[in-house]
Amino acid sequence: MVPRALVFLALLGLACGGTGSRAETAPNAAPSLRPCPERGVAVRVLGSGGPIVDDGRASSGYLLLVDGEPRLLVDAGGGVALRMAQAGVAPRALGGVLLSHVHVDHTADFVALLKSASFSSRADALPVVGPSGDDPFPALGPFLEAQLGEAGAWRYLGGYLREEGQPFRLRLDEVDVAGEGRELEGAGLRVEAVGVPHGPVPALGFVVHAADARVAFAGDQRLDDPRFLARARGADLLVAHHAIPEAAEGVGARLHARPSQIGAFARDAEVGELVLSHHMQRSLARLDEARALIAHRYDGPVHVAEDLDCYGVAAR
Ligand SMILES: [Zn+2]
């Protein structure tokens, strides 16, 4: 019998990564800032990588912009705070934050961004949406309590969580990953949040309705749950995570979608365009194979994200 703690350590270590293939691909060490369209809805990629930093990519993070204004941040992995600055976006400008799950490559820069944003007061609390929890992955509230609460490591920032009248505070909204999903509205946007299969990790996928466009952020997941398919159906843009090669087995395959699954999902959901992100060396090493597997199933445009890319979203 393998001790439970060792199972957890294995899951935590391999969750979005693991060592796997060490095939070398060119690092994305000096990304160039691609301009976003001035009008309409756009997705700025802040981090196109996973948990291993050897590819020079920031971990997971995306901005959704409307008419050039940053409205939502989706995930905040390591490096995302710096990429946001390189994109010319101040954290205080965010209208809300969506955290798909609490893996470190999706949350490590979150408090750093809060601290930066807190240097400017805002009239309303910053909305933050995240998943319900399960041991060893706490729900959004306990996750932030462990950092900012009375016994938290950064308890000097505890005012963010609880003090009415503070110049900077958060409004947390947990979504039960076991339910049918929730619809949240604010600042002219509508967000659908629904649980998605990411192994044992409570995780959410999001569909954002902005102006006439719909953008689906799959997050880390296997893309085999009908709840997310129903929500994402007809999206103008799908951001999917290309974390494993087709031949992946074991933990990686329990947590992520293979390229063939991404292609089948994009086809079944009838999305307008597909962005592949959350790359890792092991998946980039088989990128041509992944492209072919996807193209065999999905005939729409497929983009391979780099840090600081920007994709205008054409509403259909
Ligand atoms: Zn993950």
Residues whose N, C-alpha, C, O or C-beta is under 5 A from the ligand:
A	BS01	ZN	C16 H103 D220
